[in-house]
Amino acid sequence: MKMYSNGDTPMPNILARGTKINGDLETDGDIRIDGRVVGKVLAKGKVVVGTEGYVEGEIKCKNIDVSGELKSDVHADEMTVLKATARLIGNVVTPKISIEPGALFVGQCKMALNEKSKVDEPKEKEKK
């Protein structure tokens, strides 16, 4: 969880079950979604979608842990985890992914390397 510069421990951002948001959601920290979001979710930290959670729209975050339902494209800078109860219809761009048995994933996954772990591309052989 993100710490603020004054040393205070931040309150977690929680979108509770029964809560619905139509529009974009943006946070500098982590967020847990147990309700329903139709719109973009932008988080500088971790996004957790609980078993009752539903997101329809694009998600951009550092890490994501999904137990609920997503109808969206996901861009995670570090790690994507799909738990056994997860249902994801959309594309994923992430350097690491974990998919538990039982999870549903319909889409494409691009394993994008971040700059720290980027491997040099092979050089073309010189023409003779």
Contacts in CASP RR format, 6 or more apart in sequence:
PFRMAT RR
TARGET T0000
AUTHOR 0000-0000-0000
METHOD contacts of the structure
MODEL  1
MKMYSNGDTPMPNILARGTKINGDLETDGDIRIDGRVVGKVLAKGKVVVG
TEGYVEGEIKCKNIDVSGELKSDVHADEMTVLKATARLIGNVVTPKISIE
PGALFVGQCKMALNEKSKVDEPKEKEKK
1 9 0 8 1.000
1 10 0 8 1.000
1 12 0 8 1.000
1 29 0 8 1.000
1 30 0 8 1.000
2 10 0 8 1.000
2 28 0 8 1.000
2 29 0 8 1.000
2 30 0 8 1.000
2 44 0 8 1.000
2 45 0 8 1.000
3 9 0 8 1.000
3 10 0 8 1.000
4 10 0 8 1.000
10 29 0 8 1.000
12 30 0 8 1.000
12 31 0 8 1.000
12 32 0 8 1.000
13 27 0 8 1.000
13 29 0 8 1.000
13 30 0 8 1.000
13 31 0 8 1.000
13 32 0 8 1.000
14 31 0 8 1.000
14 32 0 8 1.000
14 34 0 8 1.000
15 21 0 8 1.000
15 25 0 8 1.000
15 31 0 8 1.000
15 32 0 8 1.000
15 33 0 8 1.000
15 34 0 8 1.000
15 35 0 8 1.000
15 37 0 8 1.000
16 34 0 8 1.000
16 35 0 8 1.000
17 34 0 8 1.000
17 35 0 8 1.000
17 52 0 8 1.000
17 53 0 8 1.000
18 34 0 8 1.000
18 35 0 8 1.000
18 36 0 8 1.000
19 34 0 8 1.000
19 35 0 8 1.000
19 36 0 8 1.000
20 35 0 8 1.000
20 36 0 8 1.000
20 37 0 8 1.000
20 38 0 8 1.000
21 36 0 8 1.000
21 37 0 8 1.000
21 38 0 8 1.000
21 39 0 8 1.000
22 38 0 8 1.000
22 39 0 8 1.000
23 37 0 8 1.000
23 38 0 8 1.000
23 39 0 8 1.000
23 40 0 8 1.000
24 39 0 8 1.000
24 40 0 8 1.000
24 41 0 8 1.000
24 42 0 8 1.000
25 31 0 8 1.000
25 37 0 8 1.000
25 39 0 8 1.000
25 40 0 8 1.000
25 41 0 8 1.000
25 42 0 8 1.000
26 40 0 8 1.000
26 41 0 8 1.000
26 42 0 8 1.000
26 43 0 8 1.000
27 42 0 8 1.000
27 43 0 8 1.000
27 44 0 8 1.000
27 45 0 8 1.000
28 44 0 8 1.000
28 45 0 8 1.000
29 43 0 8 1.000
29 44 0 8 1.000
29 45 0 8 1.000
29 46 0 8 1.000
30 43 0 8 1.000
30 45 0 8 1.000
30 46 0 8 1.000
30 47 0 8 1.000
30 48 0 8 1.000
31 41 0 8 1.000
31 43 0 8 1.000
31 45 0 8 1.000
31 46 0 8 1.000
31 47 0 8 1.000
31 48 0 8 1.000
32 48 0 8 1.000
32 49 0 8 1.000
32 50 0 8 1.000
33 41 0 8 1.000
33 47 0 8 1.000
33 48 0 8 1.000
33 49 0 8 1.000
33 50 0 8 1.000
33 53 0 8 1.000
33 54 0 8 1.000
33 55 0 8 1.000
34 50 0 8 1.000
34 52 0 8 1.000
34 53 0 8 1.000
35 52 0 8 1.000
35 53 0 8 1.000
35 54 0 8 1.000
36 53 0 8 1.000
36 54 0 8 1.000
36 55 0 8 1.000
37 54 0 8 1.000
37 55 0 8 1.000
37 56 0 8 1.000
37 57 0 8 1.000
38 55 0 8 1.000
38 56 0 8 1.000
38 57 0 8 1.000
39 55 0 8 1.000
39 56 0 8 1.000
39 57 0 8 1.000
39 58 0 8 1.000
40 57 0 8 1.000
40 58 0 8 1.000
40 59 0 8 1.000
40 60 0 8 1.000
41 47 0 8 1.000
41 55 0 8 1.000
41 57 0 8 1.000
41 58 0 8 1.000
41 59 0 8 1.000
41 60 0 8 1.000
41 61 0 8 1.000
41 72 0 8 1.000
42 59 0 8 1.000
42 60 0 8 1.000
42 61 0 8 1.000
43 59 0 8 1.000
43 60 0 8 1.000
43 61 0 8 1.000
43 62 0 8 1.000
44 61 0 8 1.000
44 62 0 8 1.000
45 61 0 8 1.000
45 62 0 8 1.000
45 63 0 8 1.000
46 61 0 8 1.000
46 62 0 8 1.000
46 63 0 8 1.000
46 64 0 8 1.000
46 65 0 8 1.000
47 59 0 8 1.000
47 61 0 8 1.000
47 63 0 8 1.000
47 64 0 8 1.000
47 65 0 8 1.000
48 64 0 8 1.000
48 65 0 8 1.000
48 67 0 8 1.000
49 55 0 8 1.000
49 64 0 8 1.000
49 65 0 8 1.000
49 66 0 8 1.000
49 67 0 8 1.000
49 68 0 8 1.000
49 69 0 8 1.000
49 70 0 8 1.000
49 86 0 8 1.000
50 66 0 8 1.000
50 67 0 8 1.000
50 68 0 8 1.000
51 67 0 8 1.000
51 68 0 8 1.000
51 85 0 8 1.000
52 68 0 8 1.000
53 67 0 8 1.000
53 68 0 8 1.000
53 69 0 8 1.000
54 68 0 8 1.000
54 69 0 8 1.000
54 70 0 8 1.000
55 69 0 8 1.000
55 70 0 8 1.000
55 71 0 8 1.000
55 72 0 8 1.000
56 70 0 8 1.000
56 71 0 8 1.000
56 72 0 8 1.000
57 71 0 8 1.000
57 72 0 8 1.000
57 73 0 8 1.000
58 72 0 8 1.000
58 73 0 8 1.000
58 74 0 8 1.000
58 75 0 8 1.000
59 70 0 8 1.000
59 72 0 8 1.000
59 73 0 8 1.000
59 74 0 8 1.000
59 75 0 8 1.000
59 76 0 8 1.000
60 75 0 8 1.000
61 74 0 8 1.000
61 75 0 8 1.000
61 76 0 8 1.000
61 77 0 8 1.000
62 76 0 8 1.000
62 77 0 8 1.000
62 78 0 8 1.000
63 76 0 8 1.000
63 77 0 8 1.000
63 78 0 8 1.000
63 79 0 8 1.000
63 80 0 8 1.000
63 81 0 8 1.000
64 74 0 8 1.000
64 76 0 8 1.000
64 79 0 8 1.000
64 80 0 8 1.000
64 81 0 8 1.000
65 81 0 8 1.000
65 83 0 8 1.000
66 80 0 8 1.000
66 81 0 8 1.000
66 82 0 8 1.000
66 83 0 8 1.000
66 86 0 8 1.000
66 88 0 8 1.000
67 83 0 8 1.000
67 85 0 8 1.000
67 86 0 8 1.000
68 83 0 8 1.000
68 85 0 8 1.000
68 86 0 8 1.000
68 87 0 8 1.000
69 86 0 8 1.000
69 87 0 8 1.000
69 88 0 8 1.000
70 86 0 8 1.000
70 87 0 8 1.000
70 88 0 8 1.000
70 89 0 8 1.000
70 90 0 8 1.000
71 89 0 8 1.000
71 90 0 8 1.000
72 90 0 8 1.000
73 90 0 8 1.000
73 91 0 8 1.000
73 92 0 8 1.000
73 93 0 8 1.000
74 80 0 8 1.000
74 88 0 8 1.000
74 90 0 8 1.000
74 91 0 8 1.000
74 92 0 8 1.000
74 93 0 8 1.000
74 94 0 8 1.000
75 92 0 8 1.000
75 93 0 8 1.000
75 94 0 8 1.000
76 92 0 8 1.000
76 93 0 8 1.000
76 94 0 8 1.000
77 94 0 8 1.000
77 95 0 8 1.000
77 114 0 8 1.000
78 94 0 8 1.000
78 95 0 8 1.000
78 96 0 8 1.000
78 114 0 8 1.000
79 94 0 8 1.000
79 95 0 8 1.000
79 96 0 8 1.000
79 97 0 8 1.000
79 98 0 8 1.000
80 92 0 8 1.000
80 94 0 8 1.000
80 96 0 8 1.000
80 97 0 8 1.000
80 98 0 8 1.000
81 97 0 8 1.000
81 98 0 8 1.000
81 100 0 8 1.000
82 88 0 8 1.000
82 97 0 8 1.000
82 98 0 8 1.000
82 99 0 8 1.000
82 100 0 8 1.000
82 103 0 8 1.000
82 105 0 8 1.000
83 100 0 8 1.000
83 103 0 8 1.000
84 100 0 8 1.000
84 101 0 8 1.000
84 102 0 8 1.000
84 103 0 8 1.000
85 102 0 8 1.000
85 103 0 8 1.000
86 100 0 8 1.000
86 103 0 8 1.000
86 104 0 8 1.000
86 105 0 8 1.000
87 103 0 8 1.000
87 104 0 8 1.000
88 103 0 8 1.000
88 104 0 8 1.000
88 105 0 8 1.000
88 106 0 8 1.000
88 107 0 8 1.000
89 104 0 8 1.000
89 106 0 8 1.000
89 107 0 8 1.000
90 106 0 8 1.000
90 107 0 8 1.000
90 108 0 8 1.000
91 107 0 8 1.000
91 108 0 8 1.000
91 109 0 8 1.000
91 110 0 8 1.000
92 105 0 8 1.000
92 107 0 8 1.000
92 108 0 8 1.000
92 109 0 8 1.000
92 110 0 8 1.000
93 109 0 8 1.000
93 110 0 8 1.000
93 112 0 8 1.000
94 109 0 8 1.000
94 110 0 8 1.000
94 111 0 8 1.000
94 112 0 8 1.000
95 111 0 8 1.000
95 112 0 8 1.000
95 113 0 8 1.000
95 114 0 8 1.000
95 117 0 8 1.000
96 111 0 8 1.000
97 109 0 8 1.000
97 111 0 8 1.000
99 105 0 8 1.000
113 119 0 8 1.000
END
